[in-house]
Amino acid sequence: MSVKPASSNRPLSPFMIGPYYKPQLTSMLSITHRLTGLALAFGTIFIAAWVTAAATSPEAYAQFAWAANSIIGKLLLIAYTWALVYHLCNGIRHLFWDTGRGFALKSAYASGYAVVGASVVLTAVIWVAAYL
């Protein structure tokens, strides 16, 4: 008895994005969740630098504050804030999934769009409140 090899025109893995696999909202949100977790880990270095500068000397803190208030510093802080809020919102979504709710395709897409929308709105609210 011989076993026929699989057809050569089939994709080898669902992760072969391109002509074989169309990215979907749920998969992109999952990838983004992982990337924001990684960004938060690296952002913790920024927070550690802030605390270290504050504890070291007024001059060290002034240098840190100058860097944080630059355009690049503000953009990084806004990105860090969004990553934090997105990761939180998507984590709450996953908590609902842990209870067995929200697995229907329509519900998964609705909660996915809600996570994206809420993360953008909450980031804007945080930054507006910070400067009022």
N, CA, C and O atoms as CSV, one atom per row, in Angstrom:
chain,resi,resn,atom,element,x,y,z
A,1,MET,N,N,0.851,-1.170,0.000
A,1,MET,CA,C,0.000,0.000,0.000
A,1,MET,C,C,0.901,1.238,0.000
A,1,MET,O,O,1.775,1.370,0.856
A,2,SER,N,N,0.693,2.118,-0.932
A,2,SER,CA,C,1.502,3.331,-1.008
A,2,SER,C,C,0.652,4.542,-0.643
A,2,SER,O,O,-0.553,4.580,-0.892
A,3,VAL,N,N,1.300,5.507,-0.057
A,3,VAL,CA,C,0.626,6.734,0.355
A,3,VAL,C,C,0.941,7.808,-0.662
A,3,VAL,O,O,2.105,8.048,-0.985
A,4,LYS,N,N,-0.090,8.451,-1.165
A,4,LYS,CA,C,0.108,9.524,-2.125
A,4,LYS,C,C,0.560,10.789,-1.401
A,4,LYS,O,O,0.025,11.118,-0.342
A,5,PRO,N,N,1.531,11.495,-1.954
A,5,PRO,CA,C,1.929,12.770,-1.331
A,5,PRO,C,C,0.828,13.806,-1.502
A,5,PRO,O,O,0.028,13.745,-2.435
A,6,ALA,N,N,0.810,14.748,-0.587
A,6,ALA,CA,C,-0.177,15.830,-0.656
A,6,ALA,C,C,0.047,16.638,-1.922
A,6,ALA,O,O,1.163,16.720,-2.436
A,7,SER,N,N,-1.008,17.221,-2.404
A,7,SER,CA,C,-0.928,18.049,-3.605
A,7,SER,C,C,0.079,19.174,-3.395
A,7,SER,O,O,0.111,19.793,-2.331
A,8,SER,N,N,0.890,19.434,-4.396
A,8,SER,CA,C,1.933,20.460,-4.253
A,8,SER,C,C,1.391,21.877,-4.341
A,8,SER,O,O,2.121,22.826,-4.054
A,9,ASN,N,N,0.146,22.046,-4.725
A,9,ASN,CA,C,-0.390,23.411,-4.823
A,9,ASN,C,C,-1.122,23.841,-3.557
A,9,ASN,O,O,-1.719,24.917,-3.535
A,10,ARG,N,N,-1.091,23.040,-2.520
A,10,ARG,CA,C,-1.713,23.407,-1.248
A,10,ARG,C,C,-0.719,24.165,-0.387
A,10,ARG,O,O,0.480,23.887,-0.433
A,11,PRO,N,N,-1.206,25.129,0.405
A,11,PRO,CA,C,-0.288,25.834,1.304
A,11,PRO,C,C,0.220,24.891,2.386
A,11,PRO,O,O,-0.485,23.979,2.817
A,12,LEU,N,N,1.442,25.124,2.812
A,12,LEU,CA,C,2.044,24.293,3.845
A,12,LEU,C,C,1.631,24.722,5.245
A,12,LEU,O,O,1.648,23.915,6.174
A,13,SER,N,N,1.266,25.965,5.395
A,13,SER,CA,C,0.959,26.492,6.715
A,13,SER,C,C,-0.022,27.650,6.567
A,13,SER,O,O,0.053,28.391,5.587
A,14,PRO,N,N,-0.946,27.823,7.524
A,14,PRO,CA,C,-1.858,28.968,7.427
A,14,PRO,C,C,-1.156,30.297,7.633
A,14,PRO,O,O,-1.752,31.350,7.406
A,15,PHE,N,N,0.109,30.268,8.060
A,15,PHE,CA,C,0.845,31.496,8.296
A,15,PHE,C,C,1.524,32.013,7.026
A,15,PHE,O,O,2.256,33.002,7.070
A,16,MET,N,N,1.289,31.360,5.924
A,16,MET,CA,C,1.876,31.803,4.655
A,16,MET,C,C,0.985,32.885,4.063
A,16,MET,O,O,0.217,32.643,3.132
A,17,ILE,N,N,1.103,34.069,4.618
A,17,ILE,CA,C,0.276,35.187,4.169
A,17,ILE,C,C,0.712,35.575,2.761
A,17,ILE,O,O,1.903,35.626,2.457
A,18,GLY,N,N,-0.216,35.834,1.957
A,18,GLY,CA,C,0.060,36.190,0.572
A,18,GLY,C,C,-0.994,35.556,-0.314
A,18,GLY,O,O,-2.189,35.703,-0.059
A,19,PRO,N,N,-0.571,34.861,-1.338
A,19,PRO,CA,C,-1.566,34.289,-2.248
A,19,PRO,C,C,-2.312,33.105,-1.647
A,19,PRO,O,O,-3.349,32.701,-2.172
A,20,TYR,N,N,-1.796,32.538,-0.544
A,20,TYR,CA,C,-2.417,31.357,0.030
A,20,TYR,C,C,-3.392,31.661,1.153
A,20,TYR,O,O,-4.387,30.957,1.322
A,21,TYR,N,N,-3.119,32.675,1.899
A,21,TYR,CA,C,-3.875,32.914,3.129
A,21,TYR,C,C,-4.211,34.383,3.233
A,21,TYR,O,O,-3.319,35.231,3.254
A,22,LYS,N,N,-5.481,34.685,3.298
A,22,LYS,CA,C,-5.926,36.075,3.407
A,22,LYS,C,C,-5.970,36.472,4.886
A,22,LYS,O,O,-6.660,35.826,5.674
A,23,PRO,N,N,-5.247,37.517,5.267
A,23,PRO,CA,C,-5.291,37.953,6.669
A,23,PRO,C,C,-6.718,38.343,7.068
A,23,PRO,O,O,-7.432,38.998,6.309
A,24,GLN,N,N,-7.107,37.934,8.247
A,24,GLN,CA,C,-8.429,38.256,8.763
A,24,GLN,C,C,-8.286,39.142,9.987
A,24,GLN,O,O,-7.218,39.209,10.595
A,25,LEU,N,N,-9.358,39.817,10.343
A,25,LEU,CA,C,-9.318,40.727,11.491
A,25,LEU,C,C,-8.842,40.005,12.743
A,25,LEU,O,O,-7.990,40.513,13.472
A,26,THR,N,N,-9.388,38.828,12.993
A,26,THR,CA,C,-9.042,38.118,14.223
A,26,THR,C,C,-7.563,37.727,14.256
A,26,THR,O,O,-6.923,37.814,15.304
A,27,SER,N,N,-7.024,37.302,13.129
A,27,SER,CA,C,-5.596,36.939,13.125
A,27,SER,C,C,-4.714,38.177,13.263
A,27,SER,O,O,-3.685,38.126,13.938
A,28,MET,N,N,-5.095,39.274,12.641
A,28,MET,CA,C,-4.303,40.499,12.744
A,28,MET,C,C,-4.358,41.064,14.167
A,28,MET,O,O,-3.364,41.596,14.663
A,29,LEU,N,N,-5.516,40.949,14.823
A,29,LEU,CA,C,-5.622,41.408,16.208
A,29,LEU,C,C,-4.772,40.541,17.132
A,29,LEU,O,O,-4.180,41.042,18.089
A,30,SER,N,N,-4.712,39.257,16.849
A,30,SER,CA,C,-3.875,38.358,17.649
A,30,SER,C,C,-2.397,38.698,17.490
A,30,SER,O,O,-1.656,38.750,18.471
A,31,ILE,N,N,-1.978,38.928,16.257
A,31,ILE,CA,C,-0.584,39.310,16.008
A,31,ILE,C,C,-0.287,40.652,16.674
A,31,ILE,O,O,0.768,40.826,17.282
A,32,THR,N,N,-1.216,41.597,16.557
A,32,THR,CA,C,-1.032,42.917,17.170
A,32,THR,C,C,-0.956,42.802,18.688
A,32,THR,O,O,-0.185,43.519,19.326
A,33,HIS,N,N,-1.748,41.908,19.269
A,33,HIS,CA,C,-1.713,41.703,20.721
A,33,HIS,C,C,-0.316,41.250,21.162
A,33,HIS,O,O,0.215,41.718,22.169
A,34,ARG,N,N,0.251,40.351,20.403
A,34,ARG,CA,C,1.599,39.875,20.733
A,34,ARG,C,C,2.635,40.970,20.553
A,34,ARG,O,O,3.545,41.112,21.370
A,35,LEU,N,N,2.498,41.744,19.483
A,35,LEU,CA,C,3.453,42.825,19.230
A,35,LEU,C,C,3.342,43.930,20.281
A,35,LEU,O,O,4.355,44.501,20.685
A,36,THR,N,N,2.116,44.238,20.729
A,36,THR,CA,C,1.977,45.261,21.768
A,36,THR,C,C,2.539,44.750,23.090
A,36,THR,O,O,3.081,45.532,23.871
A,37,GLY,N,N,2.419,43.458,23.349
A,37,GLY,CA,C,3.046,42.899,24.547
A,37,GLY,C,C,4.548,43.061,24.501
A,37,GLY,O,O,5.174,43.385,25.510
A,38,LEU,N,N,5.129,42.836,23.333
A,38,LEU,CA,C,6.570,43.026,23.158
A,38,LEU,C,C,6.939,44.504,23.306
A,38,LEU,O,O,7.940,44.837,23.940
A,39,ALA,N,N,6.128,45.386,22.720
A,39,ALA,CA,C,6.382,46.828,22.831
A,39,ALA,C,C,6.296,47.286,24.284
A,39,ALA,O,O,7.070,48.143,24.710
A,40,LEU,N,N,5.370,46.727,25.040
A,40,LEU,CA,C,5.250,47.092,26.454
A,40,LEU,C,C,6.479,46.635,27.236
A,40,LEU,O,O,6.926,47.324,28.153
A,41,ALA,N,N,7.017,45.488,26.877
A,41,ALA,CA,C,8.231,45.014,27.550
A,41,ALA,C,C,9.382,45.985,27.300
A,41,ALA,O,O,10.116,46.330,28.226
A,42,PHE,N,N,9.543,46.426,26.051
A,42,PHE,CA,C,10.597,47.387,25.739
A,42,PHE,C,C,10.285,48.768,26.318
A,42,PHE,O,O,11.197,49.500,26.703
A,43,GLY,N,N,9.001,49.124,26.381
A,43,GLY,CA,C,8.607,50.402,26.968
A,43,GLY,C,C,8.897,50.480,28.451
A,43,GLY,O,O,9.053,51.568,29.004
A,44,THR,N,N,8.969,49.332,29.091
A,44,THR,CA,C,9.310,49.303,30.506
A,44,THR,C,C,10.722,49.824,30.729
A,44,THR,O,O,11.018,50.392,31.780
A,45,ILE,N,N,11.590,49.633,29.750
A,45,ILE,CA,C,12.949,50.188,29.833
A,45,ILE,C,C,12.866,51.712,29.886
A,45,ILE,O,O,13.613,52.351,30.627
A,46,PHE,N,N,11.965,52.290,29.106
A,46,PHE,CA,C,11.761,53.735,29.105
A,46,PHE,C,C,11.303,54.213,30.487
A,46,PHE,O,O,11.792,55.223,30.994
A,47,ILE,N,N,10.373,53.488,31.083
A,47,ILE,CA,C,9.877,53.852,32.417
A,47,ILE,C,C,10.991,53.701,33.456
A,47,ILE,O,O,11.115,54.529,34.359
A,48,ALA,N,N,11.793,52.656,33.330
A,48,ALA,CA,C,12.923,52.472,34.249
A,48,ALA,C,C,13.923,53.616,34.113
A,48,ALA,O,O,14.486,54.074,35.107
A,49,ALA,N,N,14.142,54.077,32.883
A,49,ALA,CA,C,15.048,55.215,32.658
A,49,ALA,C,C,14.484,56.481,33.293
A,49,ALA,O,O,15.235,57.286,33.843
A,50,TRP,N,N,13.176,56.661,33.222
A,50,TRP,CA,C,12.517,57.825,33.823
A,50,TRP,C,C,12.714,57.814,35.341
A,50,TRP,O,O,13.102,58.821,35.934
A,51,VAL,N,N,12.443,56.672,35.955
A,51,VAL,CA,C,12.581,56.560,37.409
A,51,VAL,C,C,14.042,56.725,37.822
A,51,VAL,O,O,14.337,57.385,38.819
A,52,THR,N,N,14.948,56.132,37.062
A,52,THR,CA,C,16.373,56.251,37.366
A,52,THR,C,C,16.828,57.698,37.255
A,52,THR,O,O,17.564,58.189,38.111
A,53,ALA,N,N,16.389,58.386,36.195
A,53,ALA,CA,C,16.768,59.794,36.025
A,53,ALA,C,C,16.212,60.638,37.164
A,53,ALA,O,O,16.896,61.531,37.664
A,54,ALA,N,N,14.990,60.366,37.573
A,54,ALA,CA,C,14.374,61.126,38.663
A,54,ALA,C,C,15.114,60.888,39.983
A,54,ALA,O,O,15.224,61.790,40.813
A,55,ALA,N,N,15.609,59.687,40.163
A,55,ALA,CA,C,16.302,59.349,41.406
A,55,ALA,C,C,17.772,59.762,41.407
A,55,ALA,O,O,18.398,59.832,42.465
A,56,THR,N,N,18.318,60.034,40.239
A,56,THR,CA,C,19.748,60.328,40.141
A,56,THR,C,C,20.073,61.770,40.480
A,56,THR,O,O,20.770,62.047,41.456
A,57,SER,N,N,19.564,62.688,39.668
A,57,SER,CA,C,19.871,64.104,39.894
A,57,SER,C,C,18.923,64.968,39.081
A,57,SER,O,O,18.312,64.495,38.123
A,58,PRO,N,N,18.798,66.244,39.462
A,58,PRO,CA,C,17.962,67.144,38.659
A,58,PRO,C,C,18.466,67.279,37.218
A,58,PRO,O,O,17.669,67.431,36.292
A,59,GLU,N,N,19.789,67.225,37.030
A,59,GLU,CA,C,20.343,67.337,35.683
A,59,GLU,C,C,19.968,66.122,34.830
A,59,GLU,O,O,19.598,66.264,33.665
A,60,ALA,N,N,20.069,64.925,35.422
A,60,ALA,CA,C,19.718,63.704,34.699
A,60,ALA,C,C,18.238,63.711,34.336
A,60,ALA,O,O,17.857,63.300,33.240
A,61,TYR,N,N,17.402,64.183,35.268
A,61,TYR,CA,C,15.978,64.243,34.979
A,61,TYR,C,C,15.686,65.287,33.901
A,61,TYR,O,O,14.812,65.083,33.059
A,62,ALA,N,N,16.408,66.395,33.927
A,62,ALA,CA,C,16.209,67.431,32.903
A,62,ALA,C,C,16.556,66.885,31.518
A,62,ALA,O,O,15.857,67.177,30.547
A,63,GLN,N,N,17.622,66.100,31.419
A,63,GLN,CA,C,17.981,65.493,30.142
A,63,GLN,C,C,16.911,64.513,29.681
A,63,GLN,O,O,16.543,64.486,28.506
A,64,PHE,N,N,16.413,63.707,30.621
A,64,PHE,CA,C,15.356,62.761,30.267
A,64,PHE,C,C,14.102,63.503,29.832
A,64,PHE,O,O,13.482,63.143,28.831
A,65,ALA,N,N,13.726,64.533,30.576
A,65,ALA,CA,C,12.528,65.300,30.251
A,65,ALA,C,C,12.658,65.953,28.880
A,65,ALA,O,O,11.685,66.014,28.129
A,66,TRP,N,N,13.857,66.442,28.547
A,66,TRP,CA,C,14.077,67.031,27.229
A,66,TRP,C,C,13.825,65.987,26.134
A,66,TRP,O,O,13.157,66.276,25.141
A,67,ALA,N,N,14.361,64.778,26.317
A,67,ALA,CA,C,14.179,63.706,25.327
A,67,ALA,C,C,12.707,63.284,25.241
A,67,ALA,O,O,12.183,63.066,24.149
A,68,ALA,N,N,12.053,63.172,26.384
A,68,ALA,CA,C,10.654,62.747,26.392
A,68,ALA,C,C,9.736,63.801,25.778
A,68,ALA,O,O,8.699,63.458,25.210
A,69,ASN,N,N,10.102,65.081,25.884
A,69,ASN,CA,C,9.273,66.157,25.336
A,69,ASN,C,C,9.588,66.484,23.883
A,69,ASN,O,O,8.935,67.342,23.289
A,70,SER,N,N,10.586,65.810,23.300
A,70,SER,CA,C,10.869,66.020,21.879
A,70,SER,C,C,9.752,65.378,21.048
A,70,SER,O,O,8.937,64.616,21.570
A,71,ILE,N,N,9.727,65.689,19.779
A,71,ILE,CA,C,8.697,65.116,18.899
A,71,ILE,C,C,8.789,63.587,18.900
A,71,ILE,O,O,7.774,62.902,19.029
A,72,ILE,N,N,9.990,63.063,18.758
A,72,ILE,CA,C,10.162,61.604,18.746
A,72,ILE,C,C,9.763,61.010,20.097
A,72,ILE,O,O,9.124,59.959,20.152
A,73,GLY,N,N,10.136,61.676,21.174
A,73,GLY,CA,C,9.762,61.208,22.501
A,73,GLY,C,C,8.256,61.165,22.692
A,73,GLY,O,O,7.716,60.202,23.236
A,74,LYS,N,N,7.581,62.217,22.241
A,74,LYS,CA,C,6.109,62.250,22.376
A,74,LYS,C,C,5.462,61.162,21.515
A,74,LYS,O,O,4.520,60.500,21.950
A,75,LEU,N,N,5.968,60.982,20.298
A,75,LEU,CA,C,5.401,59.937,19.440
A,75,LEU,C,C,5.593,58.556,20.063
A,75,LEU,O,O,4.696,57.715,20.006
A,76,LEU,N,N,6.749,58.328,20.650
A,76,LEU,CA,C,6.983,57.051,21.326
A,76,LEU,C,C,6.068,56.881,22.539
A,76,LEU,O,O,5.565,55.788,22.795
A,77,LEU,N,N,5.857,57.964,23.279
A,77,LEU,CA,C,4.948,57.892,24.432
A,77,LEU,C,C,3.504,57.651,24.009
A,77,LEU,O,O,2.776,56.905,24.664
A,78,ILE,N,N,3.097,58.281,22.920
A,78,ILE,CA,C,1.739,58.048,22.409
A,78,ILE,C,C,1.604,56.595,21.943
A,78,ILE,O,O,0.599,55.941,22.222
A,79,ALA,N,N,2.615,56.097,21.238
A,79,ALA,CA,C,2.592,54.703,20.788
A,79,ALA,C,C,2.577,53.747,21.980
A,79,ALA,O,O,1.875,52.737,21.962
A,80,TYR,N,N,3.352,54.069,23.009
A,80,TYR,CA,C,3.370,53.237,24.211
A,80,TYR,C,C,2.001,53.247,24.895
A,80,TYR,O,O,1.519,52.210,25.351
A,81,THR,N,N,1.391,54.410,24.959
A,81,THR,CA,C,0.061,54.517,25.566
A,81,THR,C,C,-0.946,53.689,24.784
A,81,THR,O,O,-1.741,52.952,25.366
A,82,TRP,N,N,-0.907,53.814,23.446
A,82,TRP,CA,C,-1.834,53.026,22.626
A,82,TRP,C,C,-1.597,51.527,22.821
A,82,TRP,O,O,-2.552,50.760,22.945
A,83,ALA,N,N,-0.327,51.106,22.848
A,83,ALA,CA,C,-0.018,49.688,23.040
A,83,ALA,C,C,-0.567,49.195,24.375
A,83,ALA,O,O,-1.115,48.096,24.464
A,84,LEU,N,N,-0.415,50.012,25.405
A,84,LEU,CA,C,-0.912,49.646,26.729
A,84,LEU,C,C,-2.436,49.517,26.731
A,84,LEU,O,O,-2.982,48.541,27.244
A,85,VAL,N,N,-3.111,50.499,26.159
A,85,VAL,CA,C,-4.579,50.487,26.139
A,85,VAL,C,C,-5.099,49.361,25.249
A,85,VAL,O,O,-6.052,48.671,25.610
A,86,TYR,N,N,-4.471,49.177,24.085
A,86,TYR,CA,C,-4.891,48.090,23.184
A,86,TYR,C,C,-4.727,46.737,23.870
A,86,TYR,O,O,-5.629,45.901,23.838
A,87,HIS,N,N,-3.571,46.533,24.490
A,87,HIS,CA,C,-3.296,45.262,25.150
A,87,HIS,C,C,-4.300,45.013,26.280
A,87,HIS,O,O,-4.746,43.884,26.480
A,88,LEU,N,N,-4.648,46.061,27.009
A,88,LEU,CA,C,-5.646,45.943,28.069
A,88,LEU,C,C,-7.020,45.581,27.499
A,88,LEU,O,O,-7.666,44.645,27.970
A,89,CYS,N,N,-7.458,46.323,26.491
A,89,CYS,CA,C,-8.778,46.072,25.898
A,89,CYS,C,C,-8.862,44.680,25.285
A,89,CYS,O,O,-9.857,43.977,25.461
A,90,ASN,N,N,-7.826,44.289,24.573
A,90,ASN,CA,C,-7.838,42.961,23.960
A,90,ASN,C,C,-7.723,41.871,25.024
A,90,ASN,O,O,-8.259,40.777,24.849
A,91,GLY,N,N,-7.032,42.160,26.122
A,91,GLY,CA,C,-6.979,41.213,27.228
A,91,GLY,C,C,-8.350,41.002,27.856
A,91,GLY,O,O,-8.702,39.883,28.229
A,92,ILE,N,N,-9.123,42.079,27.972
A,92,ILE,CA,C,-10.495,41.962,28.487
A,92,ILE,C,C,-11.336,41.123,27.528
A,92,ILE,O,O,-12.147,40.301,27.953
A,93,ARG,N,N,-11.134,41.338,26.241
A,93,ARG,CA,C,-11.827,40.523,25.225
A,93,ARG,C,C,-11.484,39.052,25.409
A,93,ARG,O,O,-12.363,38.193,25.325
A,94,HIS,N,N,-10.224,38.758,25.658
A,94,HIS,CA,C,-9.810,37.370,25.882
A,94,HIS,C,C,-10.405,36.805,27.169
A,94,HIS,O,O,-10.690,35.610,27.240
A,95,LEU,N,N,-10.594,37.640,28.179
A,95,LEU,CA,C,-11.243,37.162,29.399
A,95,LEU,C,C,-12.673,36.705,29.124
A,95,LEU,O,O,-13.127,35.709,29.687
A,96,PHE,N,N,-13.385,37.433,28.255
A,96,PHE,CA,C,-14.726,36.993,27.866
A,96,PHE,C,C,-14.654,35.671,27.113
A,96,PHE,O,O,-15.494,34.793,27.309
A,97,TRP,N,N,-13.662,35.532,26.263
A,97,TRP,CA,C,-13.498,34.262,25.550
A,97,TRP,C,C,-13.216,33.129,26.517
A,97,TRP,O,O,-13.658,32.002,26.295
A,98,ASP,N,N,-12.485,33.410,27.588
A,98,ASP,CA,C,-12.193,32.377,28.582
A,98,ASP,C,C,-13.456,31.858,29.263
A,98,ASP,O,O,-13.467,30.744,29.788
A,99,THR,N,N,-14.510,32.656,29.256
A,99,THR,CA,C,-15.783,32.209,29.832
A,99,THR,C,C,-16.658,31.517,28.791
A,99,THR,O,O,-17.772,31.092,29.096
A,100,GLY,N,N,-16.153,31.404,27.561
A,100,GLY,CA,C,-16.908,30.729,26.508
A,100,GLY,C,C,-17.832,31.642,25.727
A,100,GLY,O,O,-18.662,31.167,24.953
A,101,ARG,N,N,-17.699,32.941,25.919
A,101,ARG,CA,C,-18.569,33.890,25.221
A,101,ARG,C,C,-17.815,34.575,24.084
A,101,ARG,O,O,-16.599,34.757,24.148
A,102,GLY,N,N,-18.554,34.949,23.049
A,102,GLY,CA,C,-17.996,35.777,21.991
A,102,GLY,C,C,-17.247,35.030,20.903
A,102,GLY,O,O,-16.455,35.636,20.181
A,103,PHE,N,N,-17.477,33.726,20.766
A,103,PHE,CA,C,-16.766,32.968,19.741
A,103,PHE,C,C,-17.458,32.976,18.380
A,103,PHE,O,O,-16.841,32.646,17.367
A,104,ALA,N,N,-18.725,33.348,18.355
A,104,ALA,CA,C,-19.422,33.412,17.068
A,104,ALA,C,C,-18.710,34.428,16.182
A,104,ALA,O,O,-18.217,35.446,16.668
A,105,LEU,N,N,-18.659,34.152,14.890
A,105,LEU,CA,C,-17.891,34.998,13.970
A,105,LEU,C,C,-18.334,36.455,14.030
A,105,LEU,O,O,-17.500,37.360,14.061
A,106,LYS,N,N,-19.641,36.682,14.047
A,106,LYS,CA,C,-20.163,38.055,14.107
A,106,LYS,C,C,-19.737,38.732,15.405
A,106,LYS,O,O,-19.345,39.899,15.402
A,107,SER,N,N,-19.812,38.010,16.498
A,107,SER,CA,C,-19.425,38.547,17.806
A,107,SER,C,C,-17.917,38.788,17.881
A,107,SER,O,O,-17.477,39.790,18.446
A,108,ALA,N,N,-17.131,37.882,17.320
A,108,ALA,CA,C,-15.670,38.036,17.334
A,108,ALA,C,C,-15.251,39.274,16.547
A,108,ALA,O,O,-14.360,40.012,16.968
A,109,TYR,N,N,-15.897,39.498,15.408
A,109,TYR,CA,C,-15.571,40.690,14.617
A,109,TYR,C,C,-16.043,41.964,15.311
A,109,TYR,O,O,-15.336,42.972,15.299
A,110,ALA,N,N,-17.233,41.929,15.919
A,110,ALA,CA,C,-17.749,43.117,16.618
A,110,ALA,C,C,-16.840,43.483,17.789
A,110,ALA,O,O,-16.518,44.655,17.983
A,111,SER,N,N,-16.428,42.485,18.569
A,111,SER,CA,C,-15.552,42.784,19.703
A,111,SER,C,C,-14.171,43.222,19.223
A,111,SER,O,O,-13.514,44.031,19.877
A,112,GLY,N,N,-13.734,42.695,18.092
A,112,GLY,CA,C,-12.453,43.120,17.525
A,112,GLY,C,C,-12.465,44.577,17.110
A,112,GLY,O,O,-11.541,45.327,17.425
A,113,TYR,N,N,-13.506,44.977,16.406
A,113,TYR,CA,C,-13.623,46.387,16.032
A,113,TYR,C,C,-13.780,47.272,17.263
A,113,TYR,O,O,-13.265,48.390,17.297
A,114,ALA,N,N,-14.487,46.776,18.272
A,114,ALA,CA,C,-14.655,47.539,19.515
A,114,ALA,C,C,-13.310,47.741,20.211
A,114,ALA,O,O,-13.048,48.817,20.750
A,115,VAL,N,N,-12.464,46.722,20.205
A,115,VAL,CA,C,-11.136,46.833,20.814
A,115,VAL,C,C,-10.307,47.893,20.094
A,115,VAL,O,O,-9.684,48.738,20.738
A,116,VAL,N,N,-10.299,47.852,18.777
A,116,VAL,CA,C,-9.525,48.830,18.003
A,116,VAL,C,C,-10.048,50.240,18.254
A,116,VAL,O,O,-9.272,51.156,18.523
A,117,GLY,N,N,-11.373,50.411,18.166
A,117,GLY,CA,C,-11.974,51.728,18.389
A,117,GLY,C,C,-11.732,52.239,19.794
A,117,GLY,O,O,-11.368,53.398,19.988
A,118,ALA,N,N,-11.936,51.371,20.773
A,118,ALA,CA,C,-11.757,51.779,22.170
A,118,ALA,C,C,-10.305,52.143,22.448
A,118,ALA,O,O,-10.036,53.080,23.199
A,119,SER,N,N,-9.371,51.415,21.854
A,119,SER,CA,C,-7.959,51.718,22.111
A,119,SER,C,C,-7.577,53.083,21.544
A,119,SER,O,O,-6.813,53.820,22.168
A,120,VAL,N,N,-8.092,53.416,20.391
A,120,VAL,CA,C,-7.791,54.725,19.794
A,120,VAL,C,C,-8.447,55.843,20.599
A,120,VAL,O,O,-7.808,56.848,20.908
A,121,VAL,N,N,-9.722,55.665,20.939
A,121,VAL,CA,C,-10.450,56.694,21.686
A,121,VAL,C,C,-9.848,56.884,23.072
A,121,VAL,O,O,-9.627,58.019,23.497
A,122,LEU,N,N,-9.581,55.796,23.781
A,122,LEU,CA,C,-9.020,55.910,25.129
A,122,LEU,C,C,-7.622,56.526,25.122
A,122,LEU,O,O,-7.271,57.276,26.033
A,123,THR,N,N,-6.829,56.216,24.108
A,123,THR,CA,C,-5.507,56.839,23.997
A,123,THR,C,C,-5.647,58.340,23.816
A,123,THR,O,O,-4.934,59.119,24.449
A,124,ALA,N,N,-6.567,58.744,22.950
A,124,ALA,CA,C,-6.809,60.179,22.740
A,124,ALA,C,C,-7.297,60.836,24.022
A,124,ALA,O,O,-6.850,61.933,24.357
A,125,VAL,N,N,-8.199,60.191,24.743
A,125,VAL,CA,C,-8.726,60.745,25.994
A,125,VAL,C,C,-7.602,60.903,27.020
A,125,VAL,O,O,-7.516,61.926,27.700
A,126,ILE,N,N,-6.758,59.905,27.127
A,126,ILE,CA,C,-5.644,59.972,28.080
A,126,ILE,C,C,-4.729,61.145,27.754
A,126,ILE,O,O,-4.330,61.887,28.652
A,127,TRP,N,N,-4.392,61.322,26.476
A,127,TRP,CA,C,-3.472,62.392,26.107
A,127,TRP,C,C,-4.113,63.772,26.201
A,127,TRP,O,O,-3.441,64.743,26.549
A,128,VAL,N,N,-5.395,63.867,25.898
A,128,VAL,CA,C,-6.077,65.156,26.072
A,128,VAL,C,C,-6.158,65.494,27.556
A,128,VAL,O,O,-5.914,66.633,27.953
A,129,ALA,N,N,-6.500,64.499,28.373
A,129,ALA,CA,C,-6.587,64.740,29.827
A,129,ALA,C,C,-5.221,65.088,30.409
A,129,ALA,O,O,-5.136,65.870,31.356
A,130,ALA,N,N,-4.171,64.529,29.867
A,130,ALA,CA,C,-2.824,64.817,30.378
A,130,ALA,C,C,-2.406,66.260,30.106
A,130,ALA,O,O,-1.577,66.808,30.833
A,131,TYR,N,N,-2.957,66.870,29.087
A,131,TYR,CA,C,-2.557,68.220,28.730
A,131,TYR,C,C,-3.596,69.281,29.060
A,131,TYR,O,O,-3.463,70.430,28.638
A,132,LEU,N,N,-4.619,68.915,29.802
A,132,LEU,CA,C,-5.618,69.906,30.240
A,132,LEU,C,C,-5.251,70.508,31.569
A,132,LEU,O,O,-5.978,71.357,32.085
